[in-house]
Amino acid sequence: MQPRNMSMSGVVDLAAVKAAQEAKAKAEQARAEAARQGGGPGAVSPADLVIDVDEAGFERDVLQRSTEVPVVIDFWAEWCEPCKQLSPVLERLAVEYNGRFLLAKIDVDANQMLMQQFGIQGIPAVFAVVAGQALPLFQGAASEPQIRQTLDQLVQVAEQRFGLTGLAVDPEAEPGGAREAVEAEPVGPYDALLEAAVQALDSGDLGGAVQAYKNVLSDDPGNPEAKLGLAQAELLQRVQGVDPQKVRKDAADRPADAEAQILAADLDLVGGHVEDAFGRLIDTVRRTAGDERDTVRLRLLELFEVVGADDPRVATARRALARALF
């Protein structure tokens, strides 16, 4: 089974080592099968390369798919004139790239929660999700050469870092095969509890999500999906209802205040500003001592868990933390 706790409630990076390994094997198998049979099982129709996604299907159609192929997200609205210029270009390139990425179109008017979760201030906005990790690509107008360059870099990173070689495409395949492949996954022993946690996250019930993940961990303390999901849910719970402007002002006014910096770092991470969050807490470690310093250090370690130990930004921050401490 692919990891189920890849909710994007808050744009944070997700651990993806297992997902990447499974994705690489699946993609290679699909391509080999398609080469032997001229398409056949594992191949998708060109029509499957551009899909409309809503909040209900986000986990299935974006997060789970991102363990097989990079998913480019086009946030758009009917009233947005620049969107009407950008979207057709992305759709054409999705077909031209022949399975190297999947284009997911999200109408922000109908999916306000997703817009908020990604921290989008204006559209068009284009993100990518690769093996569960969210990456901002660009916002606003962009020329086709710029878009191609960005997509080429995305495809290269997805293949080199995560082993995602894309989808096998067969012009004769029946549309709908891409989603059927996801839905055919086997069921694991904690799927019901993990699914309940994901649904709670997506509905904004952070307390319910925390409890669902704790229920899994009570039986399986080492479950990596539940540990990561719990860290994410608790992070979102800490920033729920806070005034971002006040939090950032307090942090700016009181640079040595551990609690102010910790809350600001939480907001940084939820907004996708990973390096800012890490840097803020490392600077605070330098400015504090005793119990305050230890509190900051422990929160930083928690944020490392949210982002994932395999992320190079975590490795860099760990070295910086060590220098700050010693």
N, C-alpha and C positions, 0 to 999 in steps of 0.2 A: 504493500500500500504506500502511496505517496504521503508525505507529511500533511496532516489535516489542520494544523494550528497556524497556517500562514495567513491569518487575518491581517488586512492592511488597516485596521483601526489604529490610526497613527502611522505615518510613513516612517517606519523603522526598518532597518535591515534584518533579515531573518537568516538563521543558520541554515546552510544548504549543502553540506558535504554529502550527506546520504542522498539527498534529492539529486544532486549533480551526478553522482555515480549511477543511480538508477536511470536518470535521463539519458546519459551517454549510452548505456547499454540498450535502452529502448529505441533511441534514435538510430543507432547503428543496426539493430535488428530490423527496424522498419525499412531502412534504406536497402539492406541486403535482400530482404524479402521482395521489395518492389523491383529490384534489379533482376531477380530470378524470374518473377512472374509478370513483369511488365506492368507493375502497379500492384494490384491484388491487396491482400490484407496488410494493414499498416499504412497504405497510401491514402491520401486525402484528396478531395476535389479542390480545384482552385477556388471554388465558391466558399470553402471553409477557411480561407486565409483572411477573410474580413468578416468580423462578427459584431453584432450589437450586444452589449453587455449591460446588465442592470445590477442593482445591489444584491438581489436574491441569487443571481448566478455568478457573482464576482469570484467567489472562492473556486468554484468549479471551472469557470471559463477563463480566468486569468491566473490565479495563484497556482492551481494544479497544472494548468497547461504550461506555465512558466518553467516547470521542471523538465519539459520536453523541448521547448522552443522559446526563444525570447519573445515576449509579448509587448508590443508597442501600444500604448493607450492614447487615443485621441479624444481629449475632452472637448466637446463642442456643444453648440446650441443652435436652434433654428434661426434665431434673430442675429446671430454673429456672422457678419459679412466676411471677415478674414477666415473664419472657419470654413465657409463655403468655397474659399479658394484653396485652403490647405488640405481639407479632407479628401478631395478627389486625387490629389497628388499622392497622398499616403496610400490610398486604396490601389492606385495603379502600381505603385512601387511594391506593395505587398504581393501582388501577383507576379510582378517582374522578378522579385527576389526568390520566387519559386520555393517557398517553404522555409526560407532562412529566418523569417520572423512571422508572427501572427499579429494582425492588426485588430485591436478591440476598440470599438467606438462607444463612448459613454456620453449620453445626453445629460448635461449638468442640471438642466431644469427638472428632469425626472429623477435624478439621483443626487440630491443635495448632500446626502451623508458622505458619499464617496468624494465629492468635491471638497468637503470640509476635511475629511481624513487625509487627503493629499495636500492640504494647505494651499489650495489653488486660489489666487487672488484675481486672476483674469484669464480669459480664453481668447484664442485657442491655446491649449497647454498640452504638451506631449511628454509622457513618461514612458519608461520601460520597466518591466518586471522580469528579472532573470533569476531562475532557480529560487523564487520567493523573495528576491531582493529588489527593492524599488530604486530606480535611478531616474532623476530628472533629465530630460533630453533638451527641450527648448520650450520657450513660451513666446507667443506672438508670431508674427510673420517670419518666414524663412524661405530663402531661395531653394530651388530644387538641388543645385549643387551642394549647398550646405546640408540639406536633408540627407542626400546620398552619403556625404562624408560621415555624418553622425550615424547613419544606419550601418555603414561599413565598419565603423569602430565598434558599434554595439555587437554586430555579428562576430567580429574577431574576438572581443572579450568573452562573449558567451561560449565560443568554441574553445578558446585557449584556457580559460579559467574554470569553466564548468562542464566542458565536454558536450555542449549542446550543439549538435550539428544540424538541427532543424528537422523539418517534416519531409517525408517522401510525398511528392505530389504526382497524381495521375489524372490527366484531363478526362479520363473515362470513368473515374470513381464517382460513386453516388455521393451527393452532398450530405453532410451530417456525420460523416465518419469520424471527424475529429472529436466531437462530443461523445460519441458512442464509446470511443477508446477510453476516455476518462471514466465514464460511468461503469465500465466493466471491471474496475479494480476490485481485488479481493477485500474482504472485510477483516479487520483486526480485532483483538479482544477488547480494546478500549475505544473503538470507533464511536459508539453511541455517546459516551461521555465527552469525547473530544469534539464531536459534532455539536453537542449541546453547548460546549464552551464557545465554539466559533459562532454559533447562532446568537448566543448571549452578547458576545462582543459586537457583532454586526448590528444588533438591536439597541446597543448602548447600555445594556445591563451588565456593567462591569463587575458588580458584586456577584452576580450569578456566574459570570465567566471565571472569576477568581475561585469560587467555590467548586465549580465543575473541574477545573484543573487540579485543585487540591484533592478532590475525590479520586482522581486517577493516581496522584502521587501517594495517596495513603496506601494504595495497594501495590504500586510500582514506583518507589521513590526515585529510581534512576531514569524514568521515562523521559527521553529528551524532548519530545513534543510538548508534554505537559509542563516541564520545567521552563521551556522557552515561552510557552503560552502564558504561564503564570507571571513570568517576569514582565511580559508585554502588558497584560491586563492590570497588574499592580502599577506599572508606570502610568498608564492612562488614567487609572483611578486617582493617582496623586495630583494630576493636573486638571481633573474634571472640575469645571465651574470656576477656575481661577481667572483673574483678569490679566491677560498677557502683558498689557501695557504697564500695569502696576508692578507686576513681577519683574519686568525688565528694568523699570525705573528703580525699584528697590535694589536690584542687583548692581546697577550702575552707581547708585548713591552709597552703597555699603559693600565695597569690594572684599572686605575681610569677614563679612557676615556669612557663616557657613550655610545656614538655612536658606538665606536669600539666594546664594549661588547654586545650591542644590536644586531648588525649585526652578530656577532659570535654566539650569542644565537639563532638567526633565523636559521643559518646554522646547529647548533646542532639539533634543532627540526626537520628540514627537513630531516636530516640524521637519525632520529629515536632515537637520544640521548636525551631523554626527561629530565632525571634527571640532565644531564650536563647543558642543557639550563636553567633549573630553578635555579640550583645552581649558575651558572655564574651571573645571574641577581640579585639574592639575595645578593651575595657578592658585586656586584656593588652598590646596594642600601646602603649597609653599608659604602661604600667608598665615596659616593657622598652626596650632600645636595641641598636644594632648588629646583629650577626648574629641574636641572639634575636628581636629585633623583626621582622627580615626573614623569619625562619622562620614566625612567627605570621601575618604579612601574607600570605605565600604560601599557607598552609593556609586562611586565610579566603577567598582568591580561589578555591581549589579548591572550597570549600563553596558559593560563589556559583554555580559551574558545575553542581553537583549540583542545586541548587534551580531554576536557570533564570534567565537574564538578564531575562526579561519579568516576573518576580515582583516586585510592588511592595516587598516586604520586602528584596529585593536592592538595589533602587535606594536605599531609605532607608539601608541598611547601608553602601553605597558612599559616600554623603555623610558618614556618621558616621566612616568610616575616613579619608576625606580630612581631616576636621577633626582627627582624632587624630594624623595624620602631620604635618600642616602648621600 
